Amino acid sequence: MVLAFAVFAVFAFLTTGCSRTHSAGFWFADEALTLPDAVAGPLGGPLTGQERASIERISRAEIGRAFAELPLSITERRDAFWRVAVLRTLPSRGNRALPHAGESLAMGFMGGTGAVDFDFVAFTALHFAPQPAARPAIVEAIGRGIGRVAVHELMHQILGASIGHDDTDANSYEYGNPARRSQYYGDLHWTTALPLLRQRLGAR
């Protein structure tokens, strides 16, 4: 009887885990969506309230699209198991030689935490804009870029050391360099990470 109960308990635990919906936090810090002068000048001025709302909406849609096949719910909770904040700029690090679009710390059974550098994304979206490009197209690209950097950072938090970059496909979420046109103006897809994410999270 004890053995049968133990087997049932393990089975219940496994099946519950397979159907569980996980959560990840994503939010914008105060004043994060403030264009640096090098971007505001060419664009014709700072972001409007409508444009900031559009960037937030587009970035969240990008994250939702990337994880659509997986049981991962994107919330604004800052205490979520995995979480990414959008900051105006990342804090300086002594070991960082070049600017970064994002960074993460994977903490295993304690989850993970990370951030997106808005200044980097805005400048790079402007840099790779097709010529000529209207302001609305660049604003949309900034939103896509933020969302896709957040996807990349969540991938690192969820999978930890089990995943590396896939630098063979510049149109993938796994690609290690965000300074490329497809990050902002193209379509991205999963390559090496998706099977691992399915193993870790299950399927929707």
N, C-alpha and C positions, 0 to 999 in steps of 0.2 A: 504493500500500500504506500509506504514512504517513497519507494523508488518510483512508483507510478506517478505520485504527486510531484516529485522532483522533475521528472520528464515533462509533465504537463506544464510546470512553472517555466522551465527553460523554453518550451515551445511557445508559450504565451508571450514571453519576453521577446523572443526573436520575431514573432509575427507582429507584435506591437511596434518594435523598432523598424520593421520594414515599411510600415504604413505611416510612420510618424512624419509630421511636417516640421521641418527645422526653420529657424528664423535667423535673419541677419539684419543688423541695423545699418541704416544709411541716412545721413543728415548733413545739413549745411551749417557750418559755424556762423556766428554773427559776423556780418560784413565780409563774408567769404567771397561773394560775387561782386567784387570791386575791381574793375579793369585796371591793370597797370597802365601808366602813361604811354608806354610804347605800343599799346594796343588801342587804348581809347582815342589817341590822336588820329591814327589812320581810319578808325571806324567812325569818327565824327562825334565823339562824346561818350560819356559814361553810359552804362546800361540803364534802361528805364525799368520801372517796376514790372511792366508787362514782359519785358525781355528776361528779367531774372526769374519770373514765374515760369516762362517757357523753358529756360535752361533746366530748372528743377524738374519740370514735367518730362522733358526729353531724356534727361539722364536716368530718371527712375524707370522710364519705359525701356531704355536700353538694358538695364539690369534685369528687368522682368523678362525681356525677350531672350537674353542669354541663358537664363535659368528656367525657362518655361517648361522644359521636360523633366525638371527635378522638383522634389517636394521642399522647396526653399521659399519661405515667405519673407518679402522685404518689408521691413517696418522702419519707423523713425526712432525706435527705442535705443537709447545710448548704452543700455546695459545688456544688449543682445549678446548671444554667445559669440558670434562673429560680427564685427562692426567696422564701418569705414566712415570717417568724417571728411567732408570737403572743407579744407582750410584755404585761406587766401594764399598762404605760402607755407611750405614745410619748414619746421625749425631747422636751424643750422646744425650740422653734424660734423664733428672733426674728421671723420673718415670718409666724408662724401666729397669726391673730387669734382663732380659735375651736378647740375640741377637734375632732379628726379620728378617724374610726374606723380609718383605714388610710392608708398612704402608700407610694409606690413610686418607684424610680429606674430608668427604662428605659435600658439601656446598649448598645442595638443589638447588634452582633456579639459583645459581651461579656456578653450576657444581661441580667439585671436583679435587683434586690433590693428587698424591701419588708417591711412589718410591719403587724400588726393590734393595735389598742389594746383590751385586754380590758376595762379599766374602762369605756370608752365603750360597748362592746357590751353589757356586763352592765347598766349603768344604763339604756340605751335599751330593751333587752328588757323590763325591769321597767316602764318608763314606758308602753310600748305594750301591756302585757298586758291582755287583756279582764278586766273585773270581774264576779264574782270569778275569780281564776286560781289554781289550785293550784301549789305549789312545783315539782312535776315538770314542769309545762307551761312554766314560766318557764326552768327549767334546760335543757329541750330547745330553747327559743327562743334561748337564749344560744349553744348549739352551732350552730344554723342560722345565726345572725347572724355568728359567727366565720367559718364556712365561706364564706358569701356575700361577706363583705368580702374574704376571701382570693381568691375567684374574680375579683372586680372588680380587685384589685391585680395578679393574674397577667395579666388581660386587658391592662392598661396596659403591663406589662413586655413582653409578647409582641408587641403591636401598636405600641407607642410612639406617635409623633405621628400615626400614620395613623388613630387612633380618638379620638373625643371622647365625652362623655356623651350619652345619649339621655334627656333630661328630659321627653319627651312620654309616657313609659310608666313609671309608678311601680312596675310589677310586673316590671321588667326588670333584668337584671344590670348593664346599662349606665347605669342611673339614677344621678345624681351625688350624691344625698343619702341616706345610710343611716338618717337619723332619720325612718323611716316604718314603719307597722305591717307591711306585707307583707315587709319585710326579715327579720322574725323569725317571723311567724305566717301568712304567705301562701305562695303558690307563685310562683317567679320563672322567667323564660324569657329567651332571647336575642332581640335585635332586630337592631340594626345590626352588631354585632361578629361574629356567627357566620360570615357569608360571608368576612370578612377572616381569621378564625381558620382557616377551611378552606384559604384560599389560602396562609397562612403555614405551617400544620402538616401539611396534607393531611387525608385522611379515614381513619377506622379501618376 
